[in-house]
Amino acid sequence: MEGLFGEAVLPWIYSVGLLVLGFALILLEVFVIPGLNIFGILGFGTVCIGVFFAYTRLG
């Protein structure tokens, strides 16, 4: 998938999607399911993977 200016859009979609999903899981953990639960751990891991993916693919 190419963008309007020729750059690849798919890495941006993956990076932003992983970050949004991670933050949503963390917010779900904080406000809906209190305590250290699987959603908090998964959210933190997803945010870390999103940051790593954005750093390696996008610079």
N, C-alpha and C positions, 0 to 999 in steps of 0.2 A: 504494500500500500504506500503510495507516494503522496507527499504533501503538495501544497500549492507552489512551493519554492524548490521542489526537487528533493528535499530531505525526507528521510524515512519517518513515518508517523508512528509505526507500530511500536518501537521501543518506548516512545513517549506514553502511548496508551498503556502498555504493560507497567511502566514505572508508576504512573499516576494511579492506575487501578490497584496495584499492590499497596501503595501508600494509603489510599482511601480505605481499602478493605482493612488494613492493619489498624488505622485510627478508629474505624467504626467498631472493630472488635474490642479495642481498648476502651472506648466510650461505653460500649455495651457492658463490659466488665465492671466499670466504675459505677455506672448509674443504674443498671438493671440487675446484674448479678454481682453483689459485693463479695469481696474476698479474693484471694489468689486462686483463680480457677483456670481451667483450660483455655477460656477465651482470652484472658490476659496474656498468657504465655504464647498462644497462637498469634495474637495481635502484635506483640513485641517482635516475634519472629518474622511475621509478614512485613512489618515496617523495616526491619533490618535487611531482609531480602530485597525489598523495593529500593532502599537506599543503595545497596550493593549493586543491584542491576542497573540503576540509573548512573552510578559512578563508573561502572565498567563499560557500559554501552554508549553512554552519552558524553562522558568525559567530565 
